[in-house]
């Protein structure tokens, strides 16, 4: 049986916390910041924890080894 591989793109985009939650960067900050509100820019700093169903999908499909 071949080994299960982690998706290389997922390694760069997600981190798994000690409790098993998935952290990711906040979307919508790559370009077009002039049209964004200052509140959006402030709130989009750093990382966020994905919702539980989304986190399960990321781990199952892209990070089977837990990174």
Biopython code that builds the backbone (N, CA, C, O; Angstrom):
import numpy as np
from Bio.PDB.StructureBuilder import StructureBuilder

atoms = [
    (1, "UNK", "N", (0.842, -1.181, 0.000)),
    (1, "UNK", "CA", (0.000, 0.000, 0.000)),
    (1, "UNK", "C", (0.890, 1.248, 0.000)),
    (1, "UNK", "O", (1.768, 1.364, 0.856)),
    (2, "UNK", "N", (0.691, 2.176, -0.927)),
    (2, "UNK", "CA", (1.548, 3.368, -0.953)),
    (2, "UNK", "C", (1.227, 4.314, 0.210)),
    (2, "UNK", "O", (0.142, 4.280, 0.791)),
    (3, "UNK", "N", (2.201, 5.143, 0.517)),
    (3, "UNK", "CA", (2.003, 6.115, 1.586)),
    (3, "UNK", "C", (1.028, 7.196, 1.162)),
    (3, "UNK", "O", (0.940, 7.539, -0.017)),
    (4, "UNK", "N", (0.285, 7.739, 2.144)),
    (4, "UNK", "CA", (-0.569, 8.891, 1.873)),
    (4, "UNK", "C", (0.300, 10.137, 1.909)),
    (4, "UNK", "O", (1.092, 10.321, 2.834)),
    (5, "UNK", "N", (0.156, 10.983, 0.915)),
    (5, "UNK", "CA", (0.986, 12.176, 0.852)),
    (5, "UNK", "C", (0.185, 13.410, 1.239)),
    (5, "UNK", "O", (-1.012, 13.506, 0.972)),
    (6, "UNK", "N", (0.872, 14.345, 1.872)),
    (6, "UNK", "CA", (0.298, 15.645, 2.196)),
    (6, "UNK", "C", (0.393, 16.528, 0.969)),
    (6, "UNK", "O", (1.409, 16.516, 0.275)),
    (7, "UNK", "N", (-0.666, 17.306, 0.688)),
    (7, "UNK", "CA", (-0.614, 18.251, -0.427)),
    (7, "UNK", "C", (0.363, 19.368, -0.082)),
    (7, "UNK", "O", (0.267, 19.974, 0.986)),
    (8, "UNK", "N", (1.302, 19.641, -0.983)),
    (8, "UNK", "CA", (2.320, 20.654, -0.713)),
    (8, "UNK", "C", (1.710, 22.039, -0.576)),
    (8, "UNK", "O", (2.189, 22.852, 0.214)),
    (9, "UNK", "N", (0.656, 22.316, -1.340)),
    (9, "UNK", "CA", (0.034, 23.637, -1.228)),
    (9, "UNK", "C", (-0.632, 23.814, 0.131)),
    (9, "UNK", "O", (-0.643, 24.921, 0.670)),
    (10, "UNK", "N", (-1.184, 22.750, 0.687)),
    (10, "UNK", "CA", (-1.843, 22.831, 1.985)),
    (10, "UNK", "C", (-0.833, 23.038, 3.106)),
    (10, "UNK", "O", (-1.134, 23.702, 4.098)),
    (11, "UNK", "N", (0.368, 22.472, 2.955)),
    (11, "UNK", "CA", (1.413, 22.666, 3.956)),
    (11, "UNK", "C", (1.720, 24.138, 4.141)),
    (11, "UNK", "O", (1.990, 24.597, 5.251)),
    (12, "UNK", "N", (1.674, 24.886, 3.022)),
    (12, "UNK", "CA", (2.031, 26.296, 3.063)),
    (12, "UNK", "C", (0.888, 27.177, 3.547)),
    (12, "UNK", "O", (1.131, 28.298, 3.996)),
    (13, "UNK", "N", (-0.346, 26.703, 3.468)),
    (13, "UNK", "CA", (-1.503, 27.548, 3.754)),
    (13, "UNK", "C", (-2.150, 27.299, 5.105)),
    (13, "UNK", "O", (-2.799, 28.193, 5.647)),
    (14, "UNK", "N", (-1.986, 26.097, 5.666)),
    (14, "UNK", "CA", (-2.692, 25.741, 6.889)),
    (14, "UNK", "C", (-1.724, 25.249, 7.948)),
    (14, "UNK", "O", (-0.664, 24.706, 7.637)),
    (15, "UNK", "N", (-2.106, 25.448, 9.213)),
    (15, "UNK", "CA", (-1.390, 24.865, 10.339)),
    (15, "UNK", "C", (-2.440, 24.227, 11.240)),
    (15, "UNK", "O", (-3.551, 24.739, 11.373)),
    (16, "UNK", "N", (-2.078, 23.111, 11.856)),
    (16, "UNK", "CA", (-2.987, 22.434, 12.778)),
    (16, "UNK", "C", (-2.542, 22.751, 14.198)),
    (16, "UNK", "O", (-1.372, 22.586, 14.542)),
    (17, "UNK", "N", (-3.487, 23.211, 15.023)),
    (17, "UNK", "CA", (-3.165, 23.552, 16.400)),
    (17, "UNK", "C", (-3.055, 22.285, 17.236)),
    (17, "UNK", "O", (-3.353, 21.187, 16.766)),
    (18, "UNK", "N", (-2.625, 22.454, 18.477)),
    (18, "UNK", "CA", (-2.461, 21.305, 19.368)),
    (18, "UNK", "C", (-3.791, 20.624, 19.670)),
    (18, "UNK", "O", (-3.819, 19.429, 19.964)),
    (19, "UNK", "N", (-4.889, 21.365, 19.601)),
    (19, "UNK", "CA", (-6.197, 20.777, 19.885)),
    (19, "UNK", "C", (-6.865, 20.223, 18.631)),
    (19, "UNK", "O", (-7.988, 19.724, 18.699)),
    (20, "UNK", "N", (-6.181, 20.305, 17.480)),
    (20, "UNK", "CA", (-6.716, 19.722, 16.257)),
    (20, "UNK", "C", (-7.492, 20.680, 15.378)),
    (20, "UNK", "O", (-8.073, 20.262, 14.376)),
    (21, "UNK", "N", (-7.515, 21.957, 15.729)),
    (21, "UNK", "CA", (-8.185, 22.934, 14.878)),
    (21, "UNK", "C", (-7.237, 23.373, 13.764)),
    (21, "UNK", "O", (-6.027, 23.162, 13.850)),
    (22, "UNK", "N", (-7.794, 23.984, 12.722)),
    (22, "UNK", "CA", (-6.988, 24.385, 11.569)),
    (22, "UNK", "C", (-6.926, 25.905, 11.509)),
    (22, "UNK", "O", (-7.955, 26.580, 11.500)),
    (23, "UNK", "N", (-5.689, 26.443, 11.466)),
    (23, "UNK", "CA", (-5.489, 27.879, 11.341)),
    (23, "UNK", "C", (-5.162, 28.213, 9.893)),
    (23, "UNK", "O", (-4.465, 27.458, 9.215)),
    (24, "UNK", "N", (-5.674, 29.361, 9.419)),
    (24, "UNK", "CA", (-5.415, 29.803, 8.050)),
    (24, "UNK", "C", (-5.387, 31.317, 8.023)),
    (24, "UNK", "O", (-5.883, 31.976, 8.937)),
    (25, "UNK", "N", (-4.797, 31.869, 6.958)),
    (25, "UNK", "CA", (-4.797, 33.315, 6.767)),
    (25, "UNK", "C", (-6.188, 33.760, 6.343)),
    (25, "UNK", "O", (-6.964, 32.974, 5.799)),
    (26, "UNK", "N", (-6.493, 35.009, 6.593)),
    (26, "UNK", "CA", (-7.803, 35.543, 6.248)),
    (26, "UNK", "C", (-7.813, 35.926, 4.776)),
    (26, "UNK", "O", (-6.867, 36.537, 4.279)),
    (27, "UNK", "N", (-8.889, 35.564, 4.081)),
    (27, "UNK", "CA", (-8.973, 35.781, 2.634)),
    (27, "UNK", "C", (-9.264, 37.236, 2.324)),
    (27, "UNK", "O", (-9.801, 37.963, 3.160)),
    (28, "UNK", "N", (-8.905, 37.664, 1.106)),
    (28, "UNK", "CA", (-9.290, 38.966, 0.606)),
    (28, "UNK", "C", (-8.275, 40.065, 0.831)),
    (28, "UNK", "O", (-8.624, 41.242, 0.743)),
    (29, "UNK", "N", (-7.006, 39.717, 1.124)),
    (29, "UNK", "CA", (-6.015, 40.749, 1.408)),
    (29, "UNK", "C", (-4.895, 40.833, 0.373)),
    (29, "UNK", "O", (-3.895, 41.510, 0.617)),
    (30, "UNK", "N", (-5.028, 40.188, -0.736)),
    (30, "UNK", "CA", (-3.924, 40.163, -1.703)),
    (30, "UNK", "C", (-3.832, 41.428, -2.541)),
    (30, "UNK", "O", (-2.735, 41.915, -2.815)),
    (31, "UNK", "N", (-4.957, 41.955, -2.944)),
    (31, "UNK", "CA", (-4.943, 43.176, -3.767)),
    (31, "UNK", "C", (-6.290, 43.864, -3.620)),
    (31, "UNK", "O", (-7.214, 43.312, -3.024)),
    (32, "UNK", "N", (-6.402, 45.084, -4.171)),
    (32, "UNK", "CA", (-7.657, 45.819, -4.088)),
    (32, "UNK", "C", (-7.918, 46.392, -2.715)),
    (32, "UNK", "O", (-9.074, 46.521, -2.311)),
    (33, "UNK", "N", (-6.862, 46.742, -1.982)),
    (33, "UNK", "CA", (-7.049, 47.206, -0.613)),
    (33, "UNK", "C", (-7.616, 48.629, -0.554)),
    (33, "UNK", "O", (-8.121, 49.049, 0.487)),
    (34, "UNK", "N", (-7.536, 49.371, -1.657)),
    (34, "UNK", "CA", (-8.068, 50.737, -1.651)),
    (34, "UNK", "C", (-9.583, 50.720, -1.456)),
    (34, "UNK", "O", (-10.140, 51.574, -0.766)),
    (35, "UNK", "N", (-10.225, 49.762, -2.058)),
    (35, "UNK", "CA", (-11.684, 49.708, -1.945)),
    (35, "UNK", "C", (-12.171, 49.052, -0.658)),
    (35, "UNK", "O", (-13.367, 49.088, -0.367)),
    (36, "UNK", "N", (-11.275, 48.459, 0.111)),
    (36, "UNK", "CA", (-11.665, 47.827, 1.368)),
    (36, "UNK", "C", (-11.772, 48.889, 2.466)),
    (36, "UNK", "O", (-11.098, 49.918, 2.417)),
    (37, "UNK", "N", (-12.615, 48.626, 3.443)),
    (37, "UNK", "CA", (-12.731, 49.555, 4.564)),
    (37, "UNK", "C", (-11.564, 49.339, 5.523)),
    (37, "UNK", "O", (-10.946, 48.274, 5.544)),
    (38, "UNK", "N", (-11.279, 50.366, 6.312)),
    (38, "UNK", "CA", (-10.214, 50.238, 7.308)),
    (38, "UNK", "C", (-10.553, 49.169, 8.334)),
    (38, "UNK", "O", (-9.658, 48.489, 8.835)),
    (39, "UNK", "N", (-11.821, 49.011, 8.650)),
    (39, "UNK", "CA", (-12.247, 47.983, 9.593)),
    (39, "UNK", "C", (-11.937, 46.587, 9.054)),
    (39, "UNK", "O", (-11.468, 45.718, 9.789)),
    (40, "UNK", "N", (-12.207, 46.381, 7.753)),
    (40, "UNK", "CA", (-11.916, 45.081, 7.159)),
    (40, "UNK", "C", (-10.416, 44.793, 7.217)),
    (40, "UNK", "O", (-10.005, 43.685, 7.563)),
    (41, "UNK", "N", (-9.598, 45.800, 6.874)),
    (41, "UNK", "CA", (-8.143, 45.610, 6.852)),
    (41, "UNK", "C", (-7.638, 45.282, 8.256)),
    (41, "UNK", "O", (-6.788, 44.407, 8.423)),
    (42, "UNK", "N", (-8.155, 45.977, 9.259)),
    (42, "UNK", "CA", (-7.750, 45.700, 10.643)),
    (42, "UNK", "C", (-8.149, 44.297, 11.062)),
    (42, "UNK", "O", (-7.351, 43.556, 11.636)),
    (43, "UNK", "N", (-9.390, 43.941, 10.771)),
    (43, "UNK", "CA", (-9.892, 42.636, 11.205)),
    (43, "UNK", "C", (-9.244, 41.482, 10.464)),
    (43, "UNK", "O", (-9.264, 40.349, 10.944)),
    (44, "UNK", "N", (-8.665, 41.757, 9.292)),
    (44, "UNK", "CA", (-8.089, 40.693, 8.471)),
    (44, "UNK", "C", (-6.612, 40.447, 8.770)),
    (44, "UNK", "O", (-5.960, 39.677, 8.065)),
    (45, "UNK", "N", (-6.087, 41.082, 9.792)),
    (45, "UNK", "CA", (-4.683, 40.838, 10.147)),
    (45, "UNK", "C", (-4.512, 39.449, 10.749)),
    (45, "UNK", "O", (-5.432, 38.906, 11.359)),
    (46, "UNK", "N", (-3.334, 38.889, 10.571)),
    (46, "UNK", "CA", (-3.014, 37.635, 11.235)),
    (46, "UNK", "C", (-3.756, 36.435, 10.657)),
    (46, "UNK", "O", (-4.002, 36.357, 9.453)),
    (47, "UNK", "N", (-4.105, 35.505, 11.536)),
    (47, "UNK", "CA", (-4.739, 34.262, 11.108)),
    (47, "UNK", "C", (-6.079, 34.093, 11.810)),
    (47, "UNK", "O", (-6.411, 34.824, 12.743)),
    (48, "UNK", "N", (-6.843, 33.105, 11.336)),
    (48, "UNK", "CA", (-8.115, 32.772, 11.968)),
    (48, "UNK", "C", (-8.210, 31.257, 12.061)),
    (48, "UNK", "O", (-7.482, 30.535, 11.381)),
    (49, "UNK", "N", (-9.104, 30.791, 12.900)),
    (49, "UNK", "CA", (-9.369, 29.357, 13.021)),
    (49, "UNK", "C", (-10.550, 29.040, 12.116)),
    (49, "UNK", "O", (-11.595, 29.685, 12.201)),
    (50, "UNK", "N", (-10.383, 28.046, 11.249)),
    (50, "UNK", "CA", (-11.468, 27.666, 10.350)),
    (50, "UNK", "C", (-12.632, 27.064, 11.130)),
    (50, "UNK", "O", (-12.455, 26.524, 12.222)),
    (51, "UNK", "N", (-13.804, 27.165, 10.558)),
    (51, "UNK", "CA", (-14.976, 26.534, 11.162)),
    (51, "UNK", "C", (-14.762, 25.024, 11.198)),
    (51, "UNK", "O", (-14.027, 24.472, 10.380)),
    (52, "UNK", "N", (-15.404, 24.374, 12.139)),
    (52, "UNK", "CA", (-15.192, 22.937, 12.365)),
    (52, "UNK", "C", (-15.415, 22.081, 11.111)),
    (52, "UNK", "O", (-14.570, 21.237, 10.815)),
    (53, "UNK", "N", (-16.514, 22.259, 10.359)),
    (53, "UNK", "CA", (-16.695, 21.422, 9.162)),
    (53, "UNK", "C", (-15.620, 21.661, 8.099)),
    (53, "UNK", "O", (-15.170, 20.722, 7.443)),
    (54, "UNK", "N", (-15.211, 22.921, 7.932)),
    (54, "UNK", "CA", (-14.163, 23.226, 6.954)),
    (54, "UNK", "C", (-12.828, 22.629, 7.390)),
    (54, "UNK", "O", (-12.076, 22.103, 6.570)),
    (55, "UNK", "N", (-12.541, 22.715, 8.682)),
    (55, "UNK", "CA", (-11.298, 22.153, 9.192)),
    (55, "UNK", "C", (-11.220, 20.649, 8.996)),
    (55, "UNK", "O", (-10.163, 20.115, 8.660)),
    (56, "UNK", "N", (-12.340, 19.965, 9.207)),
    (56, "UNK", "CA", (-12.367, 18.509, 8.992)),
    (56, "UNK", "C", (-12.067, 18.165, 7.539)),
    (56, "UNK", "O", (-11.337, 17.215, 7.258)),
    (57, "UNK", "N", (-12.644, 18.954, 6.599)),
    (57, "UNK", "CA", (-12.403, 18.693, 5.177)),
    (57, "UNK", "C", (-10.940, 18.900, 4.812)),
    (57, "UNK", "O", (-10.369, 18.113, 4.058)),
    (58, "UNK", "N", (-10.331, 19.961, 5.347)),
    (58, "UNK", "CA", (-8.925, 20.238, 5.055)),
    (58, "UNK", "C", (-8.052, 19.093, 5.543)),
    (58, "UNK", "O", (-7.170, 18.630, 4.820)),
    (59, "UNK", "N", (-8.292, 18.638, 6.759)),
    (59, "UNK", "CA", (-7.456, 17.572, 7.319)),
    (59, "UNK", "C", (-7.663, 16.271, 6.533)),
    (59, "UNK", "O", (-6.696, 15.584, 6.204)),
    (60, "UNK", "N", (-8.913, 15.938, 6.237)),
    (60, "UNK", "CA", (-9.191, 14.667, 5.558)),
    (60, "UNK", "C", (-8.617, 14.629, 4.145)),
    (60, "UNK", "O", (-8.016, 13.633, 3.740)),
    (61, "UNK", "N", (-8.804, 15.720, 3.394)),
    (61, "UNK", "CA", (-8.429, 15.693, 1.980)),
    (61, "UNK", "C", (-6.992, 16.132, 1.714)),
    (61, "UNK", "O", (-6.366, 15.642, 0.775)),
    (62, "UNK", "N", (-6.460, 17.044, 2.521)),
    (62, "UNK", "CA", (-5.182, 17.646, 2.173)),
    (62, "UNK", "C", (-4.054, 17.365, 3.178)),
    (62, "UNK", "O", (-2.884, 17.331, 2.794)),
    (63, "UNK", "N", (-4.393, 17.163, 4.453)),
    (63, "UNK", "CA", (-3.372, 16.966, 5.472)),
    (63, "UNK", "C", (-3.611, 15.665, 6.234)),
    (63, "UNK", "O", (-3.803, 15.702, 7.449)),
    (64, "UNK", "N", (-3.604, 14.526, 5.562)),
    (64, "UNK", "CA", (-3.937, 13.274, 6.262)),
    (64, "UNK", "C", (-2.916, 12.901, 7.330)),
    (64, "UNK", "O", (-3.248, 12.185, 8.275)),
    (65, "UNK", "N", (-1.689, 13.370, 7.196)),
    (65, "UNK", "CA", (-0.655, 13.023, 8.178)),
    (65, "UNK", "C", (-0.597, 14.009, 9.326)),
    (65, "UNK", "O", (0.229, 13.853, 10.226)),
    (66, "UNK", "N", (-1.437, 15.005, 9.320)),
    (66, "UNK", "CA", (-1.475, 15.957, 10.409)),
    (66, "UNK", "C", (-0.387, 17.001, 10.371)),
    (66, "UNK", "O", (-0.254, 17.783, 11.312)),
    (67, "UNK", "N", (0.392, 17.035, 9.312)),
    (67, "UNK", "CA", (1.443, 18.040, 9.100)),
    (67, "UNK", "C", (2.486, 17.930, 10.170)),
    (67, "UNK", "O", (3.455, 18.689, 10.168)),
]
sb = StructureBuilder()
sb.init_structure("model")
sb.init_model(0)
sb.init_chain("A")
sb.init_seg("    ")
for serial, (resi, resn, name, xyz) in enumerate(atoms, 1):
    if name == "N":
        sb.init_residue(resn, " ", resi, " ")
    sb.init_atom(name, np.array(xyz, "f"), 0.0, 1.0, " ", f" {name:<3s}", serial, name[0])
structure = sb.get_structure()
